[in-house]
């Protein structure tokens, strides 16, 4: 159950606000952006709801230590439900899958010191923002949180490349697509300004000739991808990885 008490909201703000203010200053954001985030903080669920899943990742790491310099794949259920095939799909890259379903950009920022930095990955593939928009969070806040995530990663892993998947259009959340498109625009802008970031647009090929989401790419819930949907993502991500591998 989501905790919405004033004490919880105050605690979360005290935890993340220094990162967000730092991000706003570093990326030249207007002070209004920080104000927007403060207004949005009540829309976010408490990141601590994922504590058991994060501990399970740590237990797995102790039992089977993952290699350094891998491709770390993190994000919400669209990453978690890719776990079964993502290693094969993105070969020959060595992949560490760490998706946790229902997560947001805030959750990833909150746990980055535990499920991102310790792996010392060569690169990170991120999918977040979908659930943020569904929670009523503004596109501007998502961008600011991504900026903060980049700063957090950069402070520990200055050479690590970050690949950011666009928020996908889906039948179940089609009514939110305008806000998702704006979030994608802002996130693409962030990536375009830094050569160590790469925005991967999976959304364009997920729309049909009329501009509607392609239902054949989704499970019956109209939200999560089926095999055809993941094949599309595989092709888009591998095209970028292969191109960069050839350029080395």
C-alpha positions as CSV (number, residue, x, y, z in Angstrom):
1,X,0.0,0.0,0.0
2,X,1.3,3.5,-0.9
3,X,2.4,5.6,2.1
4,X,1.1,9.1,1.7
5,X,1.6,10.6,5.1
6,X,3.2,14.1,5.5
7,X,6.1,12.5,7.3
8,X,6.9,10.1,4.5
9,X,6.7,12.9,1.8
10,X,8.9,15.1,3.9
11,X,11.4,12.3,4.3
12,X,11.6,11.6,0.6
13,X,12.0,15.2,-0.2
14,X,14.9,15.5,2.3
15,X,16.5,12.5,0.7
16,X,16.3,13.5,-3.0
17,X,16.0,17.3,-3.0
18,X,19.8,17.9,-2.8
19,X,20.4,15.8,-5.9
20,X,17.6,17.5,-7.7
21,X,18.8,21.0,-6.9
22,X,22.3,20.0,-8.0
23,X,20.9,18.7,-11.3
24,X,18.9,21.9,-11.9
25,X,21.9,24.0,-11.4
26,X,24.3,21.8,-13.4
27,X,21.9,21.6,-16.4
28,X,20.7,25.1,-16.3
29,X,17.2,24.3,-15.4
30,X,14.9,27.2,-14.3
31,X,14.1,27.3,-10.6
32,X,10.5,26.6,-11.6
33,X,11.5,23.1,-12.5
34,X,12.5,22.4,-8.9
35,X,9.2,23.8,-7.8
36,X,7.4,21.5,-10.2
37,X,9.2,18.6,-8.7
38,X,8.2,19.5,-5.2
39,X,4.6,19.7,-6.4
40,X,5.0,16.3,-8.0
41,X,6.6,14.5,-5.1
42,X,3.3,13.6,-3.6
43,X,2.4,11.7,-6.8
44,X,5.3,9.3,-6.3
45,X,4.9,6.1,-4.3
46,X,7.5,5.5,-1.6
47,X,10.7,3.9,-3.2
48,X,11.1,1.7,-0.1
49,X,8.3,-0.5,-1.4
50,X,11.0,-2.2,-3.5
51,X,13.4,-2.9,-0.6
52,X,12.8,-6.7,-0.7
53,X,13.5,-6.8,-4.5
54,X,16.7,-4.8,-4.2
55,X,17.9,-7.1,-1.4
56,X,17.1,-10.1,-3.6
57,X,19.4,-8.6,-6.3
58,X,22.1,-8.2,-3.6
59,X,21.7,-11.9,-2.5
60,X,22.0,-13.0,-6.1
61,X,25.1,-10.9,-6.6
62,X,26.8,-12.5,-3.6
63,X,25.9,-16.0,-4.8
64,X,26.8,-15.3,-8.4
65,X,29.1,-12.2,-8.6
66,X,28.4,-10.5,-12.0
67,X,31.3,-9.3,-14.1
68,X,32.5,-5.7,-14.2
69,X,32.2,-3.8,-17.5
70,X,28.9,-5.3,-18.6
71,X,25.8,-3.8,-20.1
72,X,23.5,-3.1,-17.1
73,X,19.7,-3.1,-18.0
74,X,17.6,-1.4,-15.5
75,X,14.0,-0.1,-15.3
76,X,10.4,-1.0,-14.8
77,X,8.4,-4.1,-15.9
78,X,9.3,-3.6,-19.5
79,X,12.8,-4.5,-18.5
80,X,11.9,-7.0,-15.9
81,X,9.7,-9.0,-18.3
82,X,12.6,-9.0,-20.8
83,X,14.9,-10.8,-18.4
84,X,14.2,-14.2,-19.9
85,X,15.6,-13.4,-23.3
86,X,17.5,-10.1,-22.9
87,X,21.0,-11.8,-22.6
88,X,20.5,-13.6,-25.9
89,X,18.8,-10.6,-27.6
90,X,21.6,-8.2,-26.8
91,X,24.5,-10.7,-27.3
92,X,27.5,-10.5,-27.7
93,X,27.2,-7.8,-25.0
94,X,27.4,-9.3,-21.5
95,X,24.1,-8.3,-19.9
96,X,23.1,-7.8,-16.2
97,X,19.3,-7.6,-16.1
98,X,18.0,-5.6,-13.1
99,X,14.4,-4.6,-13.9
100,X,11.9,-4.1,-11.1
101,X,8.3,-3.9,-12.1
102,X,6.3,-0.8,-11.3
103,X,9.4,1.4,-10.8
104,X,9.8,5.0,-11.8
105,X,12.7,7.4,-12.5
106,X,12.6,8.4,-8.9
107,X,12.9,4.7,-7.8
108,X,15.9,4.2,-10.1
109,X,17.6,7.3,-8.7
110,X,16.8,6.2,-5.1
111,X,18.5,2.8,-5.6
112,X,21.2,3.8,-8.1
113,X,23.9,3.5,-5.4
114,X,22.9,-0.2,-4.9
115,X,21.8,-1.5,-8.3
116,X,23.8,0.7,-10.7
117,X,27.1,1.9,-9.3
118,X,28.4,-1.3,-7.7
119,X,28.3,-3.2,-11.0
120,X,30.8,-0.7,-12.6
121,X,29.1,-1.3,-16.0
122,X,30.5,-0.3,-19.3
123,X,27.1,1.0,-20.2
124,X,23.6,1.2,-18.8
125,X,20.3,0.7,-20.7
126,X,17.4,2.5,-18.9
127,X,13.6,2.3,-19.3
128,X,11.7,4.6,-17.0
129,X,9.1,7.3,-17.3
130,X,6.1,5.2,-18.3
131,X,4.9,4.7,-14.7
132,X,5.8,8.2,-13.8
133,X,3.4,9.6,-16.3
134,X,0.7,7.1,-15.2
135,X,1.2,8.4,-11.6
136,X,0.5,12.0,-12.8
137,X,4.1,13.3,-12.7
138,X,5.0,16.0,-15.1
139,X,7.4,15.5,-18.1
140,X,9.6,18.3,-16.6
141,X,10.0,16.4,-13.4
142,X,10.9,13.2,-15.2
143,X,13.6,15.1,-17.1
144,X,15.0,16.6,-13.9
145,X,15.1,13.2,-12.2
146,X,17.0,11.8,-15.2
147,X,19.4,14.7,-15.0
148,X,20.0,13.8,-11.3
149,X,20.5,10.1,-12.2
150,X,23.1,11.1,-14.8
151,X,24.9,13.2,-12.2
152,X,24.8,10.3,-9.7
153,X,26.2,7.9,-12.2
154,X,28.8,10.3,-13.5
155,X,30.2,11.0,-10.0
156,X,31.2,7.4,-9.6
157,X,31.4,6.2,-13.2
158,X,32.5,9.1,-15.4
159,X,33.1,7.0,-18.5
160,X,30.0,4.9,-18.4
161,X,27.6,5.3,-21.4
162,X,23.9,5.6,-20.7
163,X,21.3,4.4,-23.3
164,X,17.8,5.7,-22.6
165,X,14.8,4.0,-24.2
166,X,11.9,6.3,-25.2
167,X,8.7,5.9,-23.3
168,X,6.6,3.5,-25.4
169,X,3.1,4.2,-26.8
170,X,0.7,1.5,-25.5
171,X,-3.1,0.9,-26.0
172,X,-3.7,0.8,-22.2
173,X,-2.1,4.3,-21.7
174,X,-2.9,5.9,-25.1
175,X,-4.8,8.7,-23.3
176,X,-1.4,9.7,-21.7
177,X,0.5,9.7,-25.0
178,X,0.7,13.5,-25.4
179,X,2.4,13.8,-22.0
180,X,4.7,10.9,-22.8
181,X,5.7,12.5,-26.1
182,X,6.6,15.7,-24.2
183,X,8.7,13.6,-21.7
184,X,10.4,11.9,-24.7
185,X,11.2,15.3,-26.2
186,X,12.8,16.5,-23.0
187,X,14.7,13.3,-22.5
188,X,16.0,13.3,-26.1
189,X,17.1,16.9,-25.5
190,X,19.1,15.8,-22.5
191,X,20.8,13.0,-24.4
192,X,21.6,15.2,-27.4
193,X,23.5,17.5,-25.1
194,X,25.9,14.8,-23.9
195,X,27.9,12.5,-26.1
196,X,28.0,9.9,-23.4
197,X,24.2,9.6,-23.5
198,X,22.1,8.0,-26.3
199,X,18.4,8.3,-26.7
200,X,16.9,5.2,-28.4
201,X,13.6,5.9,-30.0
202,X,11.6,2.7,-29.9
203,X,8.3,4.6,-30.0
204,X,8.2,5.5,-33.7
205,X,8.1,1.8,-35.0
206,X,5.5,1.0,-32.4
207,X,2.9,3.2,-34.1
208,X,0.9,2.1,-37.2
209,X,0.4,4.1,-40.4
210,X,-2.5,6.0,-38.7
211,X,-0.3,7.0,-35.7
212,X,-1.9,4.6,-33.3
213,X,-0.1,2.0,-31.1
214,X,0.3,-1.4,-32.8
215,X,-1.8,-3.8,-30.8
216,X,0.1,-6.8,-32.1
217,X,3.1,-5.8,-30.1
218,X,1.4,-6.2,-26.7
219,X,0.0,-8.7,-24.4
220,X,-3.7,-8.8,-23.7
221,X,-3.4,-6.1,-21.0
222,X,-2.4,-3.6,-23.7
223,X,0.5,-2.4,-21.6
224,X,3.3,-5.0,-21.6
225,X,5.2,-6.2,-24.6
226,X,4.8,-9.6,-26.1
227,X,7.5,-11.5,-28.1
228,X,7.0,-9.3,-31.2
229,X,7.3,-6.2,-29.1
230,X,10.6,-7.3,-27.6
231,X,11.9,-8.4,-31.0
232,X,11.3,-4.8,-32.1
233,X,13.1,-3.4,-29.0
234,X,15.9,-6.0,-29.6
235,X,16.4,-4.8,-33.2
236,X,16.5,-1.1,-32.2
237,X,18.9,-1.5,-29.3
238,X,21.2,-3.9,-31.2
239,X,21.4,-1.6,-34.1
240,X,22.8,1.1,-31.8
241,X,25.1,-1.3,-30.0
242,X,26.4,-2.8,-33.2
243,X,27.0,0.6,-34.8
244,X,29.0,1.8,-31.8
245,X,30.9,-1.5,-31.6
246,X,32.0,-1.2,-35.2
247,X,33.2,2.4,-34.6
248,X,35.6,1.5,-31.8
